Amino acid sequence: MRALIAILIFALAGCAAEWQRDYDRLAADLSYASRFTGTVERNESPSSDQELDRMLSGPLDLELLIKIATDRNPELKEMLARAKAGVQEVRRSGSLDDPMLKYEAWGIPINKPVAFNQDQTNMLGLRQNFPFPGNLDLKGEVALRDAESMYQMYRDRQLDVVSRLKKAYLDYYSMAREVEIHLEHMTLMKDMEAISDIKFRNGTVSQQDVLKPQVELVMLHNEVLAMSQHLESAKAAINALLNRPPEAPLGKPRDIPFPDETFEIQQLFAKALGRPDVLAAEFKVRSTEAMAKVASREANLPDFSIGADYWQQPNAPNDAYGLMFSINLPWFTGKHGAEVAKMEHTLRADQAAVETVKNKALFEVRDAYLRVEAARKSLVLFKGELLPRSAQSAEVSRVNYEKDKASFLDLLDAERSRRDVQLKYSQALVQYEMAVTDLERAVGTAIRRKP
């Protein structure tokens, strides 16, 4: 009996050490993630909501917004807490069941059911259940792979929050830029109204040339009102991701420079196969593989229970003790066979899920890459051809109008064309940035060169 107990304890100690190393690694990763759930440097971290408002009232920096979102977003806090709970499940699953302490009183007279001082034997015992050597190790591995999968899901949610924040910022930039372009056009129309008024007073143009810029100004003012509403909605979307009130102040977005970068599709494909949701699916397969091994072993190998009792015998010359050893008999019911078959089907399903996630990742990379390249070509056309030509056309029309060589309608058409080109260039720039954001989300990591 002593030899059997020693063998069991040795085997279980070895099992615990085997999965403990992976547990320590995952716990270290989560500890690191906890420190960078706020990636805001301590000297940048706001001490209060008022300080945060002050930080974000100036020109906005997208990288700072990402750090604040990572620090404050409740979705990320939720996923990190669930990942930490998964780590604790590893410790629980890799531990023995609680030992059982028991007390029994034997031989109490029937006619005196509460006369415990007249019992023949008082028994104090201790019991401990032991799974078959190796099973505890596998159960710990099951929980470990599940915890690793949850950690990858946390990383995937982090990518998702960052992607949504970038898109909300781009919406905000787009609306702010459109309002700015319209205000510039309104200023120009006011200048044109003043010039037309002088010409009308001099009798060189009709009153219609004075009324047209006034009508244009009213239309522009109405468009600015609609854009301002969209601008406030974009601000509210950013604040929601930063866990701030919808009306919290935000400064002006910084200008987005013309992109000068290229991407290699095969490198992007390779990176995408290592993104967090792919890794999470692969860890789930490893968990199911370990669960299948547990089910197979439990169907064929019994668990053990050992115990020891101390017997106090008032009516005997000496006290005594007892030892017990028992095993379960897993071969006489069909439930273990059903569990094995269930895990085999589950494993095939999880393996198919990995292929599904990989195919989805490759499709998303390809789709986003094509949109990036299409947006790039559009930007080059706007930057190299349409912007300079529309500006030149507007300038020529303005000079000709001032010299009475063109009508106000010609000038208005030229200025509208220039404004439309500016708006479409801004929209094309935002579409490009949106496509790059989708591409980074599809790849699962940053792909842009740092300035």
RAKA-V191668 format. One record per residue. PSI is psi in whole degrees, 0 to 359 (* if undefined). OMEGA is omega in whole degrees, -180 to 180 (999 if undefined). D_LAST is the distance of its C-alpha to the last C-alpha in Angstrom with 1 decimal. Layout:
psi=PSI omega=OMEGA d_last=D_LAST
psi=PSI omega=OMEGA d_last=D_LAST
This chain:
psi=315 omega=179 d_last=70.5
psi=322 omega=179 d_last=68.8
psi=319 omega=-180 d_last=67.4
psi=317 omega=180 d_last=66.0
psi=318 omega=-180 d_last=64.3
psi=319 omega=179 d_last=62.7
psi=317 omega=-180 d_last=61.4
psi=314 omega=-179 d_last=59.9
psi=318 omega=179 d_last=58.2
psi=316 omega=-179 d_last=56.8
psi=317 omega=-179 d_last=55.5
psi=323 omega=177 d_last=53.8
psi=319 omega=178 d_last=52.3
psi=321 omega=179 d_last=50.8
psi=316 omega=-179 d_last=49.4
psi=319 omega=-179 d_last=47.7
psi=328 omega=-176 d_last=46.1
psi=314 omega=-179 d_last=44.7
psi=348 omega=-179 d_last=42.7
psi=326 omega=-179 d_last=41.9
psi=315 omega=178 d_last=39.2
psi=324 omega=177 d_last=37.3
psi=315 omega=179 d_last=37.9
psi=321 omega=180 d_last=36.6
psi=314 omega=-180 d_last=33.3
psi=319 omega=179 d_last=32.9
psi=323 omega=177 d_last=33.9
psi=319 omega=178 d_last=31.2
psi=317 omega=-179 d_last=28.5
psi=326 omega=176 d_last=29.8
psi=319 omega=177 d_last=30.0
psi=316 omega=179 d_last=26.3
psi=325 omega=180 d_last=25.6
psi=321 omega=178 d_last=27.8
psi=327 omega=-176 d_last=25.9
psi=15 omega=164 d_last=22.6
psi=330 omega=162 d_last=24.4
psi=100 omega=177 d_last=23.1
psi=4 omega=176 d_last=19.7
psi=127 omega=178 d_last=19.6
psi=149 omega=-175 d_last=19.9
psi=325 omega=179 d_last=23.4
psi=351 omega=176 d_last=22.7
psi=345 omega=-173 d_last=20.8
psi=127 omega=-179 d_last=23.4
psi=139 omega=-180 d_last=25.8
psi=346 omega=-179 d_last=29.4
psi=170 omega=176 d_last=30.9
psi=326 omega=178 d_last=30.5
psi=320 omega=178 d_last=30.9
psi=321 omega=177 d_last=28.0
psi=318 omega=177 d_last=25.8
psi=319 omega=179 d_last=27.0
psi=319 omega=-180 d_last=26.1
psi=322 omega=-173 d_last=22.5
psi=5 omega=178 d_last=22.0
psi=342 omega=177 d_last=24.0
psi=188 omega=177 d_last=21.3
psi=131 omega=-173 d_last=18.2
psi=140 omega=173 d_last=16.9
psi=121 omega=-175 d_last=13.6
psi=321 omega=-180 d_last=13.4
psi=321 omega=178 d_last=12.2
psi=321 omega=177 d_last=15.2
psi=319 omega=179 d_last=17.5
psi=318 omega=179 d_last=16.8
psi=318 omega=-180 d_last=17.7
psi=319 omega=178 d_last=20.8
psi=318 omega=179 d_last=21.9
psi=327 omega=-179 d_last=21.7
psi=326 omega=-168 d_last=23.8
psi=342 omega=-172 d_last=26.3
psi=126 omega=-177 d_last=26.7
psi=332 omega=177 d_last=30.3
psi=319 omega=-179 d_last=29.9
psi=323 omega=177 d_last=27.7
psi=320 omega=179 d_last=30.2
psi=311 omega=-177 d_last=33.0
psi=323 omega=178 d_last=31.5
psi=320 omega=178 d_last=30.7
psi=322 omega=178 d_last=34.3
psi=323 omega=177 d_last=35.7
psi=321 omega=177 d_last=33.9
psi=323 omega=176 d_last=35.3
psi=323 omega=177 d_last=38.7
psi=325 omega=177 d_last=38.4
psi=320 omega=178 d_last=38.0
psi=329 omega=176 d_last=41.2
psi=329 omega=177 d_last=42.9
psi=314 omega=179 d_last=42.3
psi=318 omega=-178 d_last=44.2
psi=315 omega=-176 d_last=47.0
psi=332 omega=-179 d_last=47.4
psi=10 omega=-178 d_last=47.6
psi=154 omega=176 d_last=50.4
psi=157 omega=171 d_last=54.1
psi=158 omega=179 d_last=56.1
psi=139 omega=173 d_last=57.7
psi=155 omega=-177 d_last=61.0
psi=125 omega=174 d_last=64.1
psi=130 omega=-177 d_last=66.7
psi=156 omega=173 d_last=70.1
psi=134 omega=177 d_last=73.5
psi=141 omega=174 d_last=76.7
psi=120 omega=-177 d_last=80.2
psi=147 omega=171 d_last=82.9
psi=30 omega=176 d_last=86.5
psi=131 omega=-178 d_last=86.7
psi=139 omega=-179 d_last=90.1
psi=321 omega=-177 d_last=90.0
psi=352 omega=176 d_last=92.5
psi=72 omega=-170 d_last=90.3
psi=342 omega=180 d_last=86.8
psi=15 omega=179 d_last=85.2
psi=73 omega=-175 d_last=87.2
psi=341 omega=179 d_last=84.3
psi=356 omega=179 d_last=86.4
psi=12 omega=179 d_last=88.8
psi=160 omega=-178 d_last=86.3
psi=332 omega=-178 d_last=87.1
psi=134 omega=169 d_last=83.6
psi=125 omega=-175 d_last=80.3
psi=127 omega=176 d_last=77.3
psi=122 omega=-174 d_last=73.9
psi=163 omega=178 d_last=71.3
psi=134 omega=-180 d_last=67.7
psi=147 omega=175 d_last=66.0
psi=130 omega=175 d_last=62.6
psi=140 omega=178 d_last=61.2
psi=124 omega=171 d_last=59.3
psi=160 omega=178 d_last=57.5
psi=138 omega=-177 d_last=58.2
psi=128 omega=-179 d_last=56.2
psi=331 omega=-178 d_last=52.8
psi=321 omega=180 d_last=52.7
psi=322 omega=177 d_last=51.1
psi=315 omega=-179 d_last=48.4
psi=321 omega=177 d_last=47.7
psi=322 omega=175 d_last=47.7
psi=321 omega=179 d_last=45.2
psi=321 omega=177 d_last=43.0
psi=309 omega=-179 d_last=43.4
psi=325 omega=180 d_last=42.2
psi=313 omega=-179 d_last=39.3
psi=325 omega=175 d_last=38.0
psi=319 omega=179 d_last=38.4
psi=320 omega=177 d_last=36.4
psi=323 omega=177 d_last=33.6
psi=318 omega=178 d_last=33.7
psi=324 omega=177 d_last=33.5
psi=320 omega=177 d_last=30.5
psi=327 omega=176 d_last=28.7
psi=324 omega=174 d_last=29.8
psi=314 omega=179 d_last=28.2
psi=322 omega=178 d_last=24.8
psi=320 omega=177 d_last=25.4
psi=325 omega=177 d_last=26.2
psi=316 omega=177 d_last=23.0
psi=321 omega=-179 d_last=21.0
psi=316 omega=179 d_last=23.4
psi=317 omega=179 d_last=23.0
psi=318 omega=179 d_last=19.1
psi=315 omega=179 d_last=19.6
psi=323 omega=178 d_last=22.3
psi=317 omega=178 d_last=20.3
psi=318 omega=-180 d_last=17.5
psi=321 omega=177 d_last=20.3
psi=321 omega=178 d_last=22.1
psi=319 omega=179 d_last=19.1
psi=322 omega=174 d_last=18.8
psi=316 omega=179 d_last=22.6
psi=315 omega=178 d_last=22.4
psi=316 omega=-178 d_last=19.8
psi=313 omega=-180 d_last=22.1
psi=319 omega=179 d_last=25.2
psi=319 omega=180 d_last=23.9
psi=321 omega=179 d_last=22.8
psi=320 omega=176 d_last=26.2
psi=317 omega=180 d_last=28.0
psi=316 omega=179 d_last=26.2
psi=318 omega=179 d_last=27.2
psi=321 omega=178 d_last=30.7
psi=322 omega=176 d_last=31.1
psi=318 omega=180 d_last=30.1
psi=325 omega=176 d_last=32.7
psi=318 omega=177 d_last=35.2
psi=318 omega=179 d_last=34.8
psi=319 omega=179 d_last=35.4
psi=325 omega=177 d_last=38.5
psi=320 omega=176 d_last=39.9
psi=318 omega=179 d_last=39.7
psi=325 omega=177 d_last=41.4
psi=318 omega=179 d_last=44.0
psi=317 omega=179 d_last=44.8
psi=317 omega=180 d_last=45.2
psi=323 omega=-180 d_last=47.3
psi=319 omega=178 d_last=49.5
psi=316 omega=179 d_last=50.2
psi=321 omega=179 d_last=51.1
psi=318 omega=179 d_last=53.3
psi=330 omega=178 d_last=55.1
psi=353 omega=177 d_last=55.6
psi=17 omega=-179 d_last=57.0
psi=342 omega=178 d_last=54.5
psi=163 omega=178 d_last=53.0
psi=168 omega=179 d_last=54.5
psi=339 omega=179 d_last=53.7
psi=326 omega=179 d_last=51.8
psi=340 omega=175 d_last=48.9
psi=322 omega=-177 d_last=48.8
psi=327 omega=-177 d_last=48.9
psi=312 omega=178 d_last=46.2
psi=330 omega=178 d_last=43.3
psi=318 omega=177 d_last=44.8
psi=318 omega=179 d_last=44.9
psi=321 omega=179 d_last=41.3
psi=319 omega=179 d_last=40.3
psi=317 omega=179 d_last=42.1
psi=318 omega=179 d_last=40.4
psi=319 omega=179 d_last=36.9
psi=320 omega=179 d_last=37.8
psi=320 omega=178 d_last=38.9
psi=322 omega=179 d_last=35.7
psi=322 omega=178 d_last=33.7
psi=315 omega=179 d_last=35.9
psi=319 omega=180 d_last=35.2
psi=325 omega=180 d_last=31.4
psi=325 omega=177 d_last=31.6
psi=316 omega=178 d_last=33.3
psi=326 omega=178 d_last=30.5
psi=317 omega=179 d_last=28.0
psi=324 omega=178 d_last=29.9
psi=320 omega=178 d_last=30.1
psi=321 omega=177 d_last=26.3
psi=318 omega=180 d_last=26.1
psi=323 omega=178 d_last=28.8
psi=319 omega=177 d_last=27.0
psi=313 omega=-178 d_last=24.0
psi=325 omega=178 d_last=26.4
psi=319 omega=180 d_last=28.4
psi=336 omega=177 d_last=25.5
psi=2 omega=-178 d_last=24.9
psi=47 omega=178 d_last=28.6
psi=161 omega=175 d_last=29.3
psi=148 omega=-176 d_last=32.1
psi=328 omega=-176 d_last=31.5
psi=6 omega=-179 d_last=32.1
psi=145 omega=-174 d_last=29.8
psi=145 omega=173 d_last=27.8
psi=138 omega=180 d_last=24.2
psi=186 omega=-178 d_last=22.4
psi=135 omega=177 d_last=20.9
psi=147 omega=179 d_last=17.8
psi=155 omega=177 d_last=14.8
psi=145 omega=177 d_last=14.5
psi=121 omega=-178 d_last=12.6
psi=161 omega=176 d_last=11.1
psi=129 omega=-174 d_last=12.7
psi=142 omega=176 d_last=11.2
psi=77 omega=-175 d_last=10.7
psi=156 omega=176 d_last=11.1
psi=157 omega=-179 d_last=14.3
psi=145 omega=-179 d_last=16.0
psi=118 omega=-169 d_last=19.0
psi=321 omega=-178 d_last=21.7
psi=322 omega=176 d_last=23.6
psi=323 omega=178 d_last=20.8
psi=320 omega=177 d_last=20.3
psi=315 omega=-178 d_last=24.0
psi=318 omega=180 d_last=24.2
psi=323 omega=-176 d_last=21.6
psi=331 omega=-180 d_last=23.4
psi=352 omega=176 d_last=26.6
psi=18 omega=-179 d_last=25.3
psi=161 omega=-170 d_last=24.2
psi=321 omega=-178 d_last=26.0
psi=331 omega=174 d_last=28.8
psi=314 omega=179 d_last=29.7
psi=321 omega=178 d_last=29.9
psi=318 omega=179 d_last=32.0
psi=323 omega=179 d_last=34.4
psi=321 omega=176 d_last=34.8
psi=327 omega=177 d_last=35.5
psi=322 omega=176 d_last=38.1
psi=316 omega=180 d_last=39.8
psi=324 omega=176 d_last=40.0
psi=315 omega=-179 d_last=41.5
psi=323 omega=176 d_last=44.0
psi=317 omega=178 d_last=44.9
psi=321 omega=178 d_last=45.8
psi=323 omega=178 d_last=47.7
psi=321 omega=177 d_last=49.7
psi=319 omega=178 d_last=50.6
psi=314 omega=-179 d_last=51.8
psi=319 omega=-180 d_last=53.9
psi=317 omega=-180 d_last=55.4
psi=319 omega=-180 d_last=56.3
psi=339 omega=176 d_last=57.7
psi=342 omega=-174 d_last=59.8
psi=340 omega=-175 d_last=61.4
psi=128 omega=-176 d_last=61.1
psi=156 omega=170 d_last=62.7
psi=164 omega=-175 d_last=61.4
psi=154 omega=172 d_last=63.5
psi=130 omega=178 d_last=64.9
psi=155 omega=-180 d_last=66.7
psi=166 omega=178 d_last=68.6
psi=141 omega=-179 d_last=71.2
psi=142 omega=171 d_last=73.9
psi=126 omega=-177 d_last=76.2
psi=118 omega=172 d_last=79.6
psi=119 omega=-174 d_last=81.7
psi=93 omega=-176 d_last=85.3
psi=329 omega=-175 d_last=87.7
psi=6 omega=179 d_last=90.8
psi=156 omega=-179 d_last=90.0
psi=332 omega=-177 d_last=90.7
psi=151 omega=169 d_last=87.1
psi=170 omega=-177 d_last=83.6
psi=177 omega=175 d_last=81.6
psi=164 omega=178 d_last=78.2
psi=152 omega=176 d_last=76.7
psi=148 omega=177 d_last=73.8
psi=149 omega=177 d_last=72.2
psi=130 omega=-180 d_last=70.0
psi=158 omega=174 d_last=69.1
psi=153 omega=172 d_last=66.9
psi=164 omega=-178 d_last=66.0
psi=90 omega=-173 d_last=67.2
psi=0 omega=-170 d_last=64.4
psi=354 omega=-169 d_last=66.5
psi=2 omega=175 d_last=68.9
psi=165 omega=-179 d_last=66.7
psi=0 omega=-173 d_last=64.5
psi=325 omega=-180 d_last=61.5
psi=322 omega=176 d_last=59.7
psi=321 omega=178 d_last=60.1
psi=323 omega=179 d_last=58.7
psi=320 omega=178 d_last=55.7
psi=313 omega=179 d_last=55.0
psi=321 omega=178 d_last=55.2
psi=315 omega=-178 d_last=53.0
psi=328 omega=177 d_last=50.3
psi=317 omega=177 d_last=50.6
psi=319 omega=180 d_last=49.9
psi=321 omega=179 d_last=47.1
psi=317 omega=178 d_last=45.4
psi=322 omega=178 d_last=45.7
psi=317 omega=-180 d_last=44.2
psi=323 omega=177 d_last=41.2
psi=321 omega=176 d_last=40.7
psi=325 omega=179 d_last=40.8
psi=324 omega=177 d_last=38.3
psi=314 omega=179 d_last=35.8
psi=323 omega=178 d_last=36.2
psi=315 omega=-179 d_last=35.9
psi=320 omega=179 d_last=32.5
psi=315 omega=178 d_last=31.2
psi=320 omega=178 d_last=32.5
psi=317 omega=-180 d_last=30.9
psi=314 omega=-179 d_last=27.5
psi=321 omega=177 d_last=27.7
psi=314 omega=-178 d_last=29.0
psi=322 omega=177 d_last=26.2
psi=312 omega=-178 d_last=23.6
psi=315 omega=-178 d_last=25.5
psi=313 omega=-180 d_last=26.1
psi=322 omega=179 d_last=22.5
psi=316 omega=179 d_last=21.3
psi=321 omega=178 d_last=24.0
psi=325 omega=176 d_last=23.1
psi=313 omega=-178 d_last=19.4
psi=321 omega=178 d_last=20.8
psi=317 omega=179 d_last=23.4
psi=325 omega=179 d_last=21.1
psi=314 omega=180 d_last=18.8
psi=320 omega=178 d_last=22.1
psi=318 omega=179 d_last=23.1
psi=317 omega=179 d_last=20.0
psi=319 omega=179 d_last=20.5
psi=315 omega=179 d_last=24.2
psi=313 omega=-176 d_last=23.5
psi=317 omega=-174 d_last=21.0
psi=334 omega=-173 d_last=23.1
psi=300 omega=-167 d_last=26.6
psi=316 omega=-178 d_last=27.4
psi=307 omega=-179 d_last=25.5
psi=322 omega=-178 d_last=26.8
psi=320 omega=179 d_last=30.2
psi=322 omega=177 d_last=30.8
psi=318 omega=179 d_last=29.8
psi=318 omega=179 d_last=32.2
psi=317 omega=180 d_last=34.9
psi=319 omega=-180 d_last=34.8
psi=318 omega=178 d_last=34.9
psi=316 omega=-180 d_last=37.9
psi=321 omega=-180 d_last=39.7
psi=314 omega=179 d_last=39.3
psi=316 omega=-180 d_last=40.7
psi=323 omega=179 d_last=43.5
psi=319 omega=179 d_last=44.4
psi=332 omega=180 d_last=44.6
psi=11 omega=180 d_last=47.0
psi=30 omega=178 d_last=48.9
psi=357 omega=179 d_last=48.0
psi=154 omega=178 d_last=46.4
psi=164 omega=177 d_last=47.2
psi=328 omega=179 d_last=45.2
psi=321 omega=176 d_last=44.9
psi=317 omega=179 d_last=43.1
psi=317 omega=-179 d_last=40.7
psi=317 omega=178 d_last=40.2
psi=318 omega=-180 d_last=39.5
psi=318 omega=-180 d_last=36.9
psi=321 omega=176 d_last=35.1
psi=320 omega=179 d_last=35.2
psi=318 omega=178 d_last=33.8
psi=318 omega=178 d_last=30.9
psi=316 omega=180 d_last=30.3
psi=321 omega=179 d_last=30.5
psi=319 omega=178 d_last=28.0
psi=317 omega=179 d_last=25.5
psi=317 omega=-179 d_last=26.2
psi=327 omega=175 d_last=25.9
psi=316 omega=178 d_last=22.6
psi=318 omega=179 d_last=21.3
psi=322 omega=178 d_last=23.0
psi=322 omega=178 d_last=21.6
psi=318 omega=178 d_last=18.0
psi=320 omega=177 d_last=18.9
psi=321 omega=177 d_last=20.7
psi=313 omega=-179 d_last=17.8
psi=323 omega=176 d_last=15.6
psi=317 omega=-180 d_last=18.8
psi=320 omega=177 d_last=19.3
psi=322 omega=176 d_last=15.9
psi=316 omega=177 d_last=16.8
psi=324 omega=180 d_last=20.2
psi=318 omega=177 d_last=18.8
psi=322 omega=178 d_last=16.8
psi=321 omega=-180 d_last=20.1
psi=323 omega=-180 d_last=22.2
psi=327 omega=178 d_last=20.3
psi=13 omega=179 d_last=20.3
psi=166 omega=178 d_last=16.9
psi=140 omega=-178 d_last=13.2
psi=357 omega=-177 d_last=12.4
psi=148 omega=176 d_last=9.0
psi=138 omega=177 d_last=6.3
psi=139 omega=-180 d_last=3.8
psi=* omega=999 d_last=0.0
